[in-house]
Amino acid sequence: MLKYILIFFFTLGTLGIYAQEHEEIRYVDISRFELLGKSDIADAVNFYRIDEALTAGFSERLKALSKNTAGFNVVFKTDASFITVKWELDRYKVLSNMTPIAVDGLDLYGWNDGKWQYVSSARPSGEENTWTFIKNMSGEMRHYRIYFPLYTGVKKMEIGIDPESTILPADGSLLPKRKIAIYGSSITQGASASRPGMAFTSVLGRKLNADIYNLGFSGSGKMEMEMAEALTGITPDLFVLDCVPNPSVEQIRTRTVPFVKTLRKAHPDIPVLMVESVFREHAHWDREWEKTVSGQNAAFRKAYLDMKEGGMDKLYYIGSEGLIGNDHEATIDGTHFTDVGHMRMADRLYPLIVEILPEDE
């Protein structure tokens, strides 16, 4: 018994030492730094992906999802020896097919040897959280980026560093020039990546050095005209439509062409990439689901062909074959992607996007 008592007090002591180690922390609000992932229709102050003023015609579900922070990330540089973060959520959310870090937590990446490298994640425990990402660093001035939660909202975030260190906005050379808006469903929003930086939209952003606007809406992405009108307020270099999984076959038949034409009328020169739905795993066994998914993709493909035959240019298409591989091992539940699925999706889209948007543009 004495042994366990000693272990208990030793543990308390070491925790106390760790707390003292970071007793003096200077916190800086992230509003001082560049927020990426915010489109022209975002509310950057409240971290809403779509400003409330534009959501009057949305369903209540879409209004709520518009306040999720999927895709937002902040970039900065510091010579701190440690990086701590405090963040307040609008709601601590638990989802059965996602990790707490992905839903409510944060990812830290650092710029190293010419690329963004994963450093650490901040683990959430409630609506108000504090976490030390990393400590014992050299004190060299380096660039970092923090990815926001995928499936909840953020009220406030502060970065904590040692008081004598410096923290500054990122150099302009590390800020992406190209902007890509990706509209879709829960998969686009990030389900079910293990952490925010592993959503295929985040992976693509790093691979392409592009500012990605994550406009994925779980259980939605049904090409509603209210959404089309809202998206016309964005002026990206490319629209990606990954919105086949949730609308019915009939909705795809009747909505796809008007949706694309609404975007094209507002932005005649911006290319549009249409992406089919991955084939849900149970659809290989359930004949009704096989009919549904096949019908969804067929209707989407027909809409694309009709628009191409009608003379619409700068319109591109990618089929479902091989989007996440062919080994049937890239989802967490037969539908939503694991990290493997998200990486494969990013790898599949990358060369086509490079072809559409050459590096020198």
C-alpha positions in Angstrom: 0.0 0.0 0.0 2.9 2.4 0.9 4.3 1.8 -2.6 1.0 3.0 -4.3 0.8 6.0 -1.9 4.3 7.1 -2.9 3.5 6.6 -6.6 0.4 8.8 -6.2 2.3 11.6 -4.5 5.1 11.4 -7.0 2.6 11.7 -9.8 1.1 14.8 -8.2 4.5 16.3 -7.8 5.5 15.8 -11.4 2.2 17.3 -12.6 2.9 20.3 -10.4 6.4 20.7 -11.9 4.8 20.5 -15.4 2.2 23.2 -14.4 5.0 25.4 -13.0 7.0 24.9 -16.2 4.2 26.7 -18.1 3.1 28.9 -15.2 3.9 32.1 -17.1 2.2 31.9 -20.5 1.5 34.9 -22.7 -1.8 34.3 -24.7 -2.4 36.0 -28.0 -5.8 36.0 -29.7 -5.8 34.4 -33.1 -7.5 37.4 -34.6 -4.0 38.9 -35.1 -3.2 36.3 -37.7 -4.2 35.2 -41.1 -7.3 32.9 -41.1 -7.3 30.5 -44.1 -10.3 28.6 -45.3 -12.6 31.6 -45.1 -14.4 32.3 -48.3 -15.9 35.6 -49.4 -19.2 34.6 -47.8 -17.8 33.5 -44.4 -18.1 35.4 -41.1 -14.4 35.4 -40.0 -15.2 37.2 -36.7 -17.6 34.4 -35.5 -15.9 31.6 -37.5 -19.0 30.8 -39.5 -18.4 29.2 -42.9 -21.4 31.1 -44.2 -22.5 34.4 -42.8 -25.8 34.2 -41.0 -27.2 37.0 -43.2 -27.0 34.6 -46.2 -28.7 31.7 -44.6 -32.2 32.9 -44.3 -33.6 30.4 -46.8 -31.5 27.5 -45.5 -33.0 24.6 -43.5 -32.3 24.7 -39.7 -29.8 21.9 -40.2 -27.9 23.8 -42.9 -27.9 26.9 -40.7 -26.3 25.0 -37.8 -23.7 23.3 -40.1 -22.7 26.6 -41.6 -21.4 27.5 -38.1 -19.1 24.4 -38.0 -15.4 25.4 -38.5 -14.4 22.7 -40.9 -11.5 23.9 -43.1 -10.6 27.0 -41.1 -6.9 27.2 -40.1 -4.7 30.0 -38.8 -1.1 30.5 -39.8 1.6 32.4 -37.8 5.3 32.3 -36.9 7.0 32.2 -33.5 10.3 31.5 -31.9 8.5 30.1 -28.8 10.0 27.1 -27.0 6.4 25.8 -26.4 3.0 26.3 -28.0 -0.1 26.1 -25.9 -3.7 26.7 -27.1 -6.9 27.7 -25.4 -10.1 27.3 -27.3 -13.8 27.6 -26.5 -16.4 25.6 -28.4 -20.0 26.6 -29.0 -20.8 23.0 -28.1 -18.8 19.9 -27.2 -20.1 17.3 -29.6 -19.7 13.5 -29.5 -20.1 11.5 -32.8 -20.1 7.7 -32.8 -18.0 7.4 -36.1 -15.5 10.2 -35.4 -12.7 10.9 -32.9 -13.1 13.7 -30.4 -10.0 15.3 -31.9 -11.6 15.5 -35.3 -14.9 16.7 -34.1 -13.9 19.2 -31.3 -10.1 19.3 -31.3 -7.2 21.0 -33.1 -4.1 20.0 -35.2 -0.8 21.8 -35.2 1.4 21.7 -38.3 4.9 23.2 -38.7 6.7 24.4 -41.8 9.8 22.2 -42.2 12.1 21.6 -45.1 9.7 23.2 -47.6 6.5 21.5 -46.6 3.9 21.4 -43.8 4.6 18.7 -41.3 2.3 17.4 -38.6 3.4 18.3 -35.1 0.7 17.4 -32.6 -3.0 17.5 -31.8 -5.0 19.3 -29.0 -7.3 16.9 -27.2 -10.7 18.4 -26.2 -12.5 17.5 -23.0 -15.4 20.0 -23.0 -16.5 23.3 -24.2 -13.5 25.1 -22.7 -10.1 23.6 -23.3 -6.4 24.2 -22.8 -3.6 22.0 -24.3 0.1 22.2 -24.8 0.8 21.1 -28.4 4.6 21.0 -28.1 7.4 22.0 -25.7 11.2 21.9 -25.4 11.6 23.5 -28.9 14.8 25.2 -30.0 13.5 28.7 -30.0 14.1 29.1 -33.8 11.6 31.4 -35.6 9.3 29.0 -37.5 5.9 29.0 -39.2 2.9 27.0 -37.8 -0.7 26.5 -38.7 -3.6 25.3 -36.5 -6.5 23.5 -38.0 -9.9 24.1 -36.5 -12.5 21.4 -35.4 -14.4 19.7 -38.2 -17.8 19.3 -36.7 -18.5 22.0 -34.2 -18.1 25.8 -33.8 -15.4 27.8 -32.1 -16.2 30.9 -30.1 -12.6 31.9 -29.2 -9.0 30.7 -29.6 -5.8 31.9 -28.1 -2.2 30.8 -28.7 0.0 30.6 -25.6 3.8 31.0 -25.7 6.6 31.9 -23.3 6.5 35.6 -22.4 9.9 36.5 -23.8 9.3 34.9 -27.2 7.9 36.6 -30.3 4.7 35.7 -32.3 3.9 37.3 -35.6 1.7 37.0 -38.7 3.0 34.5 -41.3 5.2 35.7 -44.1 3.3 36.4 -47.3 5.4 33.8 -49.2 3.7 31.0 -47.1 0.2 32.2 -47.8 -1.5 30.3 -50.7 -2.5 32.3 -53.7 -4.9 29.9 -55.3 -8.4 29.4 -53.9 -10.6 26.3 -54.3 -14.2 26.0 -53.1 -15.3 22.4 -52.4 -19.0 21.9 -51.9 -20.3 18.5 -50.7 -21.6 16.3 -48.0 -20.3 14.9 -44.6 -17.2 13.4 -46.3 -16.2 16.8 -47.7 -16.8 18.2 -44.2 -14.3 15.7 -42.9 -16.0 12.5 -41.8 -14.4 10.4 -40.6 -10.8 11.6 -40.6 -9.0 11.0 -37.3 -8.1 14.6 -36.9 -8.8 17.9 -38.7 -5.6 18.0 -40.8 -6.4 14.6 -42.3 -9.7 15.6 -44.1 -9.1 15.3 -47.8 -9.8 19.0 -48.2 -6.9 19.8 -45.7 -4.6 17.3 -47.4 -5.3 18.8 -50.8 -4.7 22.3 -49.4 -1.2 21.3 -48.4 -0.4 19.3 -51.5 -1.6 22.1 -53.8 -0.5 25.0 -51.7 -4.1 26.3 -52.1 -6.6 28.0 -49.8 -9.4 25.4 -49.6 -12.9 26.6 -48.7 -14.5 23.5 -47.0 -18.2 23.7 -47.8 -19.2 20.2 -46.8 -22.4 19.8 -45.0 -23.2 16.6 -43.2 -26.4 14.9 -44.4 -26.9 17.8 -46.8 -25.1 19.0 -49.9 -28.2 18.5 -51.9 -27.7 21.3 -54.4 -30.4 23.5 -53.0 -30.9 26.7 -55.1 -30.5 28.7 -51.9 -27.0 27.3 -51.5 -26.2 27.9 -55.2 -27.1 31.6 -54.8 -25.0 31.8 -51.6 -22.0 30.2 -53.4 -22.1 32.8 -56.2 -20.7 35.2 -53.6 -17.4 33.3 -53.7 -14.8 33.9 -56.4 -12.4 31.0 -56.2 -10.1 29.7 -58.9 -12.1 26.4 -59.0 -15.4 25.0 -57.8 -15.4 21.3 -56.9 -18.8 19.7 -56.6 -18.7 16.5 -54.4 -22.4 16.5 -53.8 -23.8 13.2 -55.1 -24.1 11.1 -51.8 -27.2 12.7 -50.2 -29.7 14.0 -52.8 -32.1 11.5 -54.3 -31.8 10.4 -58.0 -34.6 12.7 -58.9 -33.1 15.6 -57.0 -29.8 15.1 -58.9 -31.7 14.9 -62.2 -33.6 18.2 -61.6 -31.1 20.2 -59.6 -27.6 19.6 -61.0 -27.9 21.6 -64.2 -29.6 24.6 -62.6 -27.1 24.5 -59.8 -24.1 24.5 -62.1 -25.6 27.1 -64.4 -26.2 29.4 -61.5 -22.5 29.3 -60.6 -21.5 29.7 -64.2 -23.8 32.7 -64.8 -22.2 34.5 -61.9 -18.7 33.3 -62.8 -18.4 32.5 -66.5 -14.6 31.9 -66.4 -14.3 29.8 -63.2 -13.9 26.1 -64.0 -16.2 23.5 -62.3 -15.1 20.0 -61.4 -17.9 17.5 -60.8 -17.1 14.4 -58.6 -19.1 11.2 -58.5 -20.0 9.5 -55.2 -17.9 6.7 -54.0 -19.7 3.4 -54.1 -20.8 2.7 -50.5 -19.5 -0.7 -49.3 -22.9 -2.1 -48.4 -24.1 -1.3 -51.9 -22.0 -4.2 -53.1 -24.3 -6.5 -51.2 -27.6 -4.6 -50.8 -29.3 -4.6 -54.2 -31.5 -1.6 -53.4 -28.6 0.5 -52.3 -26.6 -0.7 -55.4 -29.5 0.6 -57.6 -29.6 3.9 -55.6 -25.9 4.7 -55.8 -25.6 3.7 -59.4 -28.6 5.8 -60.2 -27.2 8.8 -58.4 -23.9 8.7 -60.3 -25.6 8.0 -63.6 -27.9 11.0 -63.2 -24.9 13.2 -62.3 -22.9 12.0 -65.2 -25.9 12.6 -67.6 -26.2 16.2 -66.3 -22.5 16.7 -67.0 -22.7 15.3 -70.5 -25.8 17.3 -71.3 -24.0 20.5 -70.3 -21.0 19.6 -72.3 -23.1 18.9 -75.3 -24.8 22.2 -74.8 -21.5 24.0 -75.2 -20.5 24.6 -71.6 -16.7 24.8 -71.4 -14.3 24.6 -68.4 -16.5 21.8 -67.0 -14.6 18.7 -65.7 -15.7 15.3 -64.4 -14.2 12.5 -62.4 -15.9 9.1 -61.9 -16.1 7.0 -58.8 -13.8 4.3 -59.9 -10.7 4.2 -57.7 -11.5 7.4 -55.8 -10.5 5.7 -52.5 -8.9 2.5 -53.9 -10.4 -0.8 -54.7 -9.6 -2.9 -51.6 -12.8 -1.9 -49.7 -10.7 -0.9 -46.7 -10.9 2.9 -46.7 -14.0 3.6 -44.7 -14.9 3.6 -41.0 -18.5 2.5 -41.5 -18.9 1.6 -45.2 -19.5 5.2 -46.2 -17.3 7.8 -44.4 -13.6 7.8 -45.0 -10.8 6.8 -42.6 -7.5 8.6 -43.0 -6.6 6.1 -45.7 -9.8 7.0 -47.6 -9.1 10.8 -47.3 -5.5 10.4 -48.4 -6.6 8.4 -51.4 -9.3 10.9 -52.3 -6.8 13.7 -52.2 -4.3 11.7 -54.3 -7.0 11.0 -56.9 -8.1 14.6 -57.2 -4.7 16.2 -57.1 -3.4 15.5 -60.6 -6.7 16.6 -62.2 -6.8 19.8 -60.3 -3.2 20.5 -61.3 -4.2 19.9 -64.9 -7.1 22.4 -64.5 -5.0 24.9 -62.6 -1.4 24.8 -63.7 1.2 25.7 -61.2 2.2 28.9 -63.0 -1.3 30.4 -62.7 
